[in-house]
Each structure stands twice: as structure tokens, then as C-alpha cells.
Amino acid sequence: MYSTSDFRRGVRIQFKGEPYVIVEFQHVKPGKGGAFVRTKLKNLVSGRVLEETFRSGEKVERPDLEEKNVQYLYFDAKDGYVFMDENSYEQVHLSAEQVGDNRYYLLENMSLMLNLYQGRPIGLDFPTMVNLEVIKSDPGLKGDTASGATKPATLSTGLVIQVPLFVNEGDVLKIDTRTGEYIERAK
């Protein structure tokens, strides 16, 4: 069981019979009455976001979540995204809806954490950073060195992001998977 004092961003809880992750939380202590915690919760199965208020000290259950180490194998139009369980070597299939925009960070043979709820796959935990190669980018203009100037670049997975002018085709970049933003050139 979790108490409201255990609430942190990213904590997974069981609420109304469904697994949720805490996206935002705020402890509120009004001048009159008891303290409470205002939260924004994201349903791990449906992706729906809701706002909920808990009284201070209220308890919620931990969800029945299981995690497995998997390796991304390939995408197939019929089967969707195919992963292999690194322990049992079984193949796990996820639909395009289950993977969502995270498909732009998938690289063949990448190791990930698969989240299962009551035996059903519900999502993937990605590493914080991935290295992707620039396959298309306009050259930066000489003398155009205004601070913070950016240009669009297409990466090897099809993701289009804004990058600094000095980035060229063939460069490998570190990308933050939480925000989809350029961090730095990979060494």
C-alpha cells in the first residue's frame, strides 16, 4: 500500500481497479480543514488522464504490474512490433497503438522493459537517451550563427526534430526519449 506521503512523479498506483501512473502531484494544506493531495493520473491501459484529489494519509494499493526485459526485433505490418523476452525467448507482439510515438526511438536489438498488467502487455519503458543518426538536414548557412538558431533534421527512425545549425547529415545525436529533444552530438 502507498500512503499519500509516498506520492511522487512516476509512482504507479491501483485506483478504481485500474493501474495509473502519477504524472503530477501537489500537497495542499489549506488554512481551514485537513490537508490533501491534488494529482493528475494517467491510466496505463487506456492512456486517459484524470485529475483526482486524495485526503492526506489516504492509502492506495500497488498495481499488479510485472516487468520483463525484452529486445526489439522488427516491425511487421500484420503482427505489429515484435519483441523477444530475453529470459524465455518467447516473442511478444505490440500494436502500433500500444507503442505510439515511442516508435521513433526503437532501434533493432534495443533492450527495453515491457510492462504487463494481469499478463497483458500495456507499455514499454525506454532508456532516457537514445543515439540516432541524422539522415537528412539542410546545411547551415555560413555566418548564420545567431544564438539558439535551429533547423529541422530527419533522423534514421523518421523522427523530425529541431537541431542547432552545426549538425550535419551523418552525425549521431543523443535524443531525450521523454521530450523528443536534441541533447548533444554522441561521441
C-alpha positions as CSV (number, residue, x, y, z in Angstrom):
1,M,0.0,0.0,0.0
2,Y,1.1,3.5,-0.7
3,S,0.2,6.5,1.5
4,T,-0.2,10.0,0.0
5,S,3.1,10.9,1.5
6,D,4.7,8.3,-0.8
7,F,3.3,10.1,-3.9
8,R,6.0,11.1,-6.4
9,R,6.0,11.7,-10.1
10,G,6.2,8.3,-11.9
11,V,4.8,6.2,-9.0
12,R,2.3,3.5,-10.2
13,I,-0.8,3.0,-8.2
14,Q,-4.0,0.9,-8.4
15,F,-7.1,3.3,-8.4
16,K,-10.7,2.3,-9.2
17,G,-9.5,-1.2,-10.3
18,E,-7.1,0.1,-12.9
19,P,-3.3,0.8,-13.0
20,Y,-2.3,4.5,-13.1
21,V,0.9,6.4,-13.0
22,I,1.2,9.8,-11.2
23,V,2.0,12.5,-13.7
24,E,1.8,15.5,-11.4
25,F,1.0,15.9,-7.7
26,Q,0.7,18.8,-5.2
27,H,0.4,18.7,-1.4
28,V,-2.1,21.3,-0.3
29,K,-2.6,22.5,3.3
30,P,-5.4,25.0,3.4
31,G,-5.8,27.3,6.4
32,K,-9.0,25.6,7.3
33,G,-9.7,21.9,7.2
34,G,-7.4,18.9,6.5
35,A,-4.5,18.7,4.1
36,F,-5.0,16.9,0.8
37,V,-3.0,15.9,-2.3
38,R,-4.1,17.0,-5.8
39,T,-2.9,14.6,-8.5
40,K,-3.0,14.1,-12.2
41,L,-3.1,10.4,-13.1
42,K,-2.6,8.6,-16.4
43,N,-4.3,5.3,-17.0
44,L,-1.6,2.8,-18.0
45,V,-4.1,0.7,-20.1
46,S,-6.1,3.3,-21.9
47,G,-3.8,6.3,-21.7
48,R,-6.7,8.5,-20.4
49,V,-5.6,11.3,-17.9
50,L,-7.7,12.3,-15.0
51,E,-7.4,14.7,-12.0
52,E,-8.1,13.3,-8.6
53,T,-7.9,14.6,-5.0
54,F,-6.8,12.4,-2.1
55,R,-7.1,13.2,1.6
56,S,-3.8,13.4,3.4
57,G,-2.8,10.0,4.8
58,E,-5.2,8.1,2.5
59,K,-3.9,4.8,1.3
60,V,-3.9,3.3,-2.3
61,E,-2.9,-0.1,-3.5
62,R,0.1,-1.0,-5.6
63,P,-1.0,-2.3,-9.0
64,D,-0.3,-5.9,-10.1
65,L,2.4,-5.0,-12.6
66,E,5.0,-7.3,-13.9
67,E,8.1,-6.2,-15.8
68,K,10.1,-8.2,-18.4
69,N,13.3,-7.5,-20.2
70,V,12.6,-7.6,-23.9
71,Q,14.6,-7.0,-27.0
72,Y,13.1,-5.2,-30.1
73,L,13.3,-7.4,-33.2
74,Y,11.4,-5.8,-36.0
75,F,8.1,-4.2,-37.3
76,D,5.7,-6.3,-39.4
77,A,2.5,-4.7,-40.9
78,K,0.5,-7.8,-39.9
79,D,1.9,-8.6,-36.5
80,G,2.9,-5.1,-35.4
81,Y,6.0,-4.5,-33.3
82,V,7.8,-7.8,-32.4
83,F,9.9,-8.1,-29.2
84,M,11.7,-11.1,-27.7
85,D,11.6,-11.9,-24.0
86,E,15.3,-12.1,-23.0
87,N,14.7,-14.9,-20.5
88,S,12.3,-17.3,-22.2
89,Y,13.0,-16.2,-25.8
90,E,9.2,-16.0,-26.5
91,Q,8.0,-13.4,-28.9
92,V,5.7,-10.6,-27.7
93,H,3.6,-8.6,-30.2
94,L,2.6,-5.0,-29.6
95,S,0.2,-3.0,-31.8
96,A,1.1,0.4,-33.2
97,E,-1.4,2.0,-30.7
98,Q,0.4,0.4,-27.7
99,V,3.8,1.6,-28.9
100,G,2.5,5.0,-30.0
101,D,5.0,7.8,-30.8
102,N,7.8,5.8,-29.0
103,R,8.3,4.0,-32.3
104,Y,10.6,6.8,-33.2
105,Y,13.1,5.7,-30.5
106,L,13.0,2.0,-31.4
107,L,16.3,0.5,-32.8
108,E,16.7,-3.1,-33.8
109,N,18.2,-5.2,-30.9
110,M,17.5,-2.5,-28.4
111,S,16.8,-3.8,-24.8
112,L,13.7,-2.4,-23.1
113,M,11.5,-3.1,-20.2
114,L,8.0,-4.4,-21.1
115,N,5.2,-3.6,-18.6
116,L,2.5,-6.3,-18.1
117,Y,-0.8,-5.8,-16.3
118,Q,-2.6,-9.1,-15.4
119,G,-0.5,-10.8,-18.0
120,R,-1.3,-8.3,-20.8
121,P,1.4,-6.0,-22.3
122,I,0.5,-2.4,-21.7
123,G,3.6,-0.4,-22.5
124,L,7.3,0.0,-22.7
125,D,9.9,1.7,-20.5
126,F,12.6,3.3,-22.7
127,P,16.0,4.4,-21.7
128,T,16.3,8.2,-21.1
129,M,18.6,8.8,-24.0
130,V,18.9,7.1,-27.5
131,N,21.5,7.7,-30.2
132,L,20.0,8.3,-33.6
133,E,21.7,9.2,-36.9
134,V,20.8,12.3,-39.0
135,I,19.8,11.2,-42.5
136,K,18.5,14.5,-43.8
137,S,19.3,18.0,-42.9
138,D,19.9,21.3,-44.7
139,P,23.4,22.7,-44.4
140,G,23.7,25.6,-42.0
141,L,24.5,28.9,-43.8
142,K,27.9,30.3,-43.2
143,G,27.7,33.4,-41.0
144,D,24.3,32.4,-39.7
145,T,25.4,32.0,-36.1
146,A,22.7,33.8,-34.2
147,S,22.5,32.2,-30.8
148,G,19.9,29.5,-30.5
149,A,19.2,29.2,-34.2
150,T,17.9,25.8,-35.2
151,K,16.9,23.8,-38.3
152,P,14.8,20.7,-38.9
153,A,16.6,17.3,-39.2
154,T,15.2,13.9,-40.1
155,L,16.7,11.0,-38.1
156,S,17.1,7.4,-39.0
157,T,13.8,6.3,-37.4
158,G,11.8,9.0,-39.2
159,L,11.7,11.4,-36.3
160,V,11.9,15.1,-37.3
161,I,13.4,17.4,-34.6
162,Q,14.9,20.9,-34.4
163,V,18.8,20.8,-34.1
164,P,21.5,23.5,-34.0
165,L,22.9,24.8,-37.3
166,F,26.2,23.0,-36.9
167,V,24.6,19.5,-37.1
168,N,25.2,17.7,-40.5
169,E,23.9,14.6,-42.2
170,G,25.7,11.5,-40.9
171,D,26.1,12.9,-37.3
172,V,24.8,10.7,-34.5
173,L,22.8,12.7,-31.9
174,K,21.7,12.0,-28.4
175,I,17.9,12.4,-28.1
176,D,15.9,12.6,-24.9
177,T,13.1,10.0,-25.2
178,R,10.9,11.8,-22.6
179,T,10.7,15.1,-24.6
180,G,11.9,14.2,-28.1
181,E,14.5,16.9,-28.0
182,Y,18.1,17.1,-29.2
183,I,20.6,16.9,-26.3
184,E,24.1,16.8,-27.9
185,R,26.1,15.0,-30.5
186,A,27.1,11.5,-29.5
187,K,30.8,10.8,-29.0
